[in-house]
Amino acid sequence: MHDIRWIRENPITFDSAIERRGLRAASDELIELDTQRREVQTELQDLQTLRNETSKKIGIAKGKGEETRQLMKEVNELKSKMLGLGETEKTLSAELNNLLSEIPNLPSHDTPSGNREEDNVELRVEGKRPKFRFEAKDHVTLGENLSGMSFERAGKLSGARFVVLSGPLARLERALASFMLDVQTIEYGYTEVAPPILVKDKALYGTGQLPKFASDLYKTTEELWLIPTAEVPLTNLVSNEILPEKELPMRVTALTPCFRSEAGAAGKDTRGMLRQHQFNKVELVSICHPQNSLEEHERMLGAAEQILKRLDLAYRVVVLCTGDLGFSAQKTYDLEVWLPGQNRYREISSCSNCGDFQARRMKARFRSGNEKGAQFVHTLNGSGLAVGRCLIAVMENYQNKDGSITVPEELRPYMNGLKFIN
């Protein structure tokens, strides 16, 4: 959510920033609407003052035994006019808030400009890609040959973009999730949370999924939404709160199922587990002091990278351009893991700094010491990692010529010492 006062004071900067996102300049429209709203508010205040003065006159007149009918008429007329102006003010405020709520966050100065995925900037490449003396198979072929991955049975149950995992592959996915949580909680100090996966409208509004992206979500008949990511409940833990400064940074993590309709992904990644309606993900969320959010962003990226390093998976770090940036983010790093079955890097984590954008929507603040005023916190979120995509990466990078999968050493304690899946 944007601060209209800041837009009034910095219209050129605001327009320049949203134009970098490929949107038209909007400051004139927003400022005009805000001017109308403030004029109505001023008129309402003036009428309230006049009404108060007239009411006092009525009291004085009654005390003297004087006639008050004309004064009473004036008060009623003022009341009627105020009711009308009040409705006008509500309409203008709602219109302004609706416009502001659909404008994405402003990109940071160091977010590269661009309109498409190809304009993202590769920062560095880590790890070594495996070299096979045979033709690498993709995870679908591997999983089906091992009788541990069935899209046909999932289709019978739920339709397209679902999968049924069974046996050692199901256990391998669980092992990955447990390993990720252990690394993030024990080594990086995130507090594990088990949040609800059904949330209210205001939670999705707070993190920026509503109102603009309702078509990407699933809604129940009881007006609750299935979460698209644990970012939603974890970030909203501090909504409508004023935190003591000493509690910052607040770092939380959760393993949850995530649900996405993939409304805008028709025809994309229809084969396999890469783009599913339901998937598991370990999410990282940080609530921090504004002065520390840049440092916290780098720390979060390092925490996500550690999973890939410990699993010895080749990956690259990419900074997203303005055209590929998520709605609530001002800067995003993507981690893209190497998939031999596709012979390309694919996203496995996004780590985003949202600044105070979500905090304004959630009314999440903090107070320093005994100061009267409160400031908005900064929020950050990242995947640590997408479990299903990590399963794909392990299967494809650790495959053997006979179709078996070598279990990475880091995961064997979670697999009761199992070394191979065959």
N, C-alpha and C positions, 0 to 999 in steps of 0.2 A: 504494500500500500504506500502511496506517495503522500508527502506532506504538501498540501496546497499552499501553505505559507511559503515553503521553500521554492515552489514553482513560481509563485508571484515574484519572488526576489531574484530568481535565476531562470527566466523563461528561455533564454538562448541556450544555456547549458543543458536544460531539460530537453528541449527540442533536438539539439544535436545528438544527445545520447540515445533517444528513442529512434531517431532516424538511422543511427548505426545498426539498430535492430531490424531495419527495413520497414518501419512504421512511419506514418505521416506525422508532421509536427502537430502538437495538440495543445500547446500552452494557451493560445488565444481563446480557444473554445472553453477550456477549463477556467481560465481567469475571468472570462465574461460571465460564466455561470456562477462562479464564486462571488463576483461583484454584485450580481442580482440578489444572491442569497444574503449577503452581508447588508445590502441596502434594506431588504425586508426585515432583517434582524434589528437594524437600527431603528426603523420605523416602529417595530413592535416595542422596543425599549422605550421610545418616546411616548407611545400611547399608554404603556404601563405606568410611566411616570405621571402622565396627565390623569389617568384613572385613579391613581393613588391620591393625587392632589384633590381631585373632585370628591373622592370618598371622604377625605378629611373635612372638606367643606360641608358635606352632608352631616357629619357628626357635630360640627360646630353649630350648624343651623338648627339641628334637632335640640341641641342643648339650650338654644335661645328661644325655642318654640316657634321657629320660622318655617315657612313653606319650603318643602324639599322636592316637590314633584319634578320641576325642571332639571334639578341636579341629578335626580334618579334617572331621568330620561337620558341625560348625557352619559351617565355611567353605562347604561344598557347599550347605547349606541356604540360606545367605545369597546365594550365587551364583544359586540357583534362584529365590529371591524377587526378586532384582534383575533377572533376565531378564524375569520377568513384569511388574514395574513399568516396565521399559524399554519393553516393548511398549505398555503403557498410556500412557506419556508420549508415545510416537511417535503413537499414535492421537489423543490430545488435541491435540497440536501440529498435526497435519495438519488436524484439524477446525477449529481456531482459524484457521490460515492460510487454509483454504478460505473461511471466512466473511469474513475480512478482505479477501481478494483479490477478492471480488465486491461490495464496497462502494465506490462511486465516490468521487472526490476531494471534499473539502469546498469549497463555493463560497466565494469571497472575500467580505469584508463589503460590497463595493460591487457585487457581482453582483446585479441586480434579482431579486426573487422573482416566480415565475410558473409556470404549468403548461403553457403552450402557446406556439407561435410568435408568436401575437398579443401576448404579454406581453413580447416583446423590446423594447428601448428604442432608438429612433433617436437617434443623437448628432448627426449632421450630414449634409447633402446636398452633394455636390460636382459641379461641371460642369453643362453645359447639355444637355438632351435635344434630339436633332435634330428639326426640324420638316419634314415631308415634304409636298409638294403632290400626293401620291398615297397610296394605301392601302399601308401598309408590309406587306411579306411576311415570313414567318418564315424561319429558316435552312434548313428542310427544302425549302420551295418554291424558294428561291433556289439552293440547292446542286444540287437535282435538275434545275432548268432550265439550270444551267451544265454539266450532265453531269459534275460533279466530286464528287458525294456520292450513294452508293447504299446504301440500307438493304436493298433486295431482294437484291443480290449478297452483302452481309454475312450476311443471313439464310440464304442458300444454303450459306455456308461455316460459320457458327457459330450461327445462330439469332437470336432477338430481342435487342435492346439491344447491337447491334454495328453498325459502319458501315465502309464502304470509301470513303476519300478518294483522289482521283486528280488528276493534272495540277496546275494552279495552286493549287487549294485544299489539296492535300497539301503543296505547297511553302509556302503561307501558314501552315499549322500549324507546320511546321518553322521558319519565320522567326520566329514568335511565341515559340517555345521558345528559340531562340538569342538573341533580343532580351532575353528575361527573364533568362537566365543571364548575359548580358553586363552588364546593369544591376546584378544582385545581386552579381556578383563584382568588377566594376571600380569601381562607385560605392558599394557598401555593404560591401565587404570580406568577403563570404562566400567560403569556399574550395569550389571545385567538387569533388564526389566522384562517382565512378561505382561505386555499391554493387551487391551481388548483389540480385536481385529474388526469390530463393528463400531463405527463412529458417527457422530452427528454432523449435520451440515456445517456448523460453525468450526469444527475441527478442520475440515477440508478447506473451508474458506481461509482459515488462519495460515495454512501452509501454501495456499495459492492454487489448489486444484479446482476449487469452485470460485466463481460461477462458470469460468470459461471452458473447463474441460470435463463437464459432466458426462459427455458421451463416451469418455474413456473409462468410466467407472461402472460398478455394479451397485444397484440400490435394492434394498429389501422392501417388502410390502409394509414394513413397520417404520419406514422413513429413516432407516439407518443405512450406512454405506459400508461395503467391504473395502478395507484399506488397499490402496495400490502399492503402498510401501509403509514400513514401520516409521518412516520419517513423520508421518501424520500424527499418530498417538504420542510418539516420543517428544516431538517438538512442542506439542500442545500440553505437555505436562506442566508447563510454566505459563500457560495462557491466563490472562487476567490476574497475574500475580506481580508483586514487587519483591524481588529477591534481595537479601542482604548481599552486599558486594563480596563478602568473605566466602560466599557459596559458589562464586565463579572461579574457574570454569566448571560447569556442570557437564559431565560426559556420561552418556548412557548408550547402551547397545541392546539390541533385541533380535532374536530369531523369530520370524513370523512367516506364515504364508502371505503372499501378495496376490492381488486379483486385478487384472486389467483386461478391458474388452478388446484392446488393440484395434479400436475403431478406425484409426488412420493408417493401419498397417496391412491392409488387404493386399495379398499377393507377396508380402515380404516374409522371408524365412519360414515358408510353409512346411519345410521338411525338418523334422527333429525337434529338439528341445530348446532351441535358441529363443523363440518368441512364443510364450505360452500364456494362456488365460490365468493359470494358477502356477505359482512357483515359490520357492523358499529363498529368503534372503536374510543375511545378517546385516543390520543397519547400524550405522554410527551417527550419533547426533551430539553436537556440542553447543552449549549455551554459554556465551563468554562476554567479557568486557569488550567494548568497541575497539579499545586500543590494542587488543591482543588477537583480533580475528584473523589477521593476515598470518601471524605465526601459528595460530591454531589450525588454519587451513593446511599449511605445510605439514604439520604434525599428523593431521588426519590422513593426508595422502600417504605419509610414511607408514602409518598403521595398516592401511589397506594393502600397500605394496609388500609389507612383511609376509603376508599370506602367500603371495606368489613367489617370493624369494625362498621361503621355507619349503615350498613344494617344488622348487627348482623348475618353474615354468617361465619361458621366455615371454616378455611383454614389452610394451612401449607406453610412454607417458605422453599424452596429448593435451594441449590446452584448447578448449572449444572456442570457435569464433562466435561473433555476435549473433549470426543467423542460426547457429546450432545450439545456442544457450537455452537452458530451461527457463520457464516463466519466472520463477522466484530467485534465480541465481544472478549474481553479478560477475562471478568468475567460476569456471568449472574445469577441473582436471578430469580427464578420462583415462582409465587404465584399460589397455587393450591386450588381451592375451593371445598368444600364437596358437592357432588351431591347424594342425597338419591336414586334417580331413577337408578343410576348406582352402588350405594354402594361403591363409591371410590372418591378420590380426582382427579380433572382434572385442567389442566393449564387454568388460566384466565388472567395472566399477566406475561410478561418477562421484566425485567429491566436490561439493559446491559450497561457496561462501555466499550467503544470502544477505549479509549486512544486517540492517535493521528492517528490511522489507517485510519479512514474516512477523517480526516482533510488533510492528505497528498494527498489522491486521489482527494479531492475537492480544494486543495490549499487554505485552510481556516486558517488564521493566526491572531495574535494580536501583538500589539507593546506596550511596557512599556514606558510611559513618552516620553522623547525625544530621546530614543535609536534609532539607525539607523536600527539595525537588527530586524526581526520579528520572532516570534515563532509560532509553530503550536498549535492550540487550542486542547482541548480534547472534545469529543462528547459523549453524553449519550442519550439513548432512552428507553422508557418503555410504557407499556399499562396502561392506567389509568381509565377505563379498557376496555376489549373487551365487547361491549355492549350486543351482542347476547348471549354470554356465561353467562353474568351476569343475563340476563333475564331468562335463563335456571335455574340458581342457585336460583333466587327468586321464580320462579314457583315451583320448586321441594322442596325447604326448607320451603316455606310458604303454602304448599298445605293443604287442609282440607279433612276430610273423605268423604264429599259429592262431592269432585272434584273441589270445589271453591278454589280461591287463596286469601289469606289475603294480602292486600297491606301494605308493611312495612311503619311504621310511617314517616320515612324520605322522602318517596316518595309521601305521600298523598297531600302535598301542590301542587305538580306537576300534581295531578290527580283530581283536583277540590274537594278534600276531600273524594274521593272514598275509602272505607275501604275494600271492597271485590269485586272480579271479579267472577261472577257466571253466 
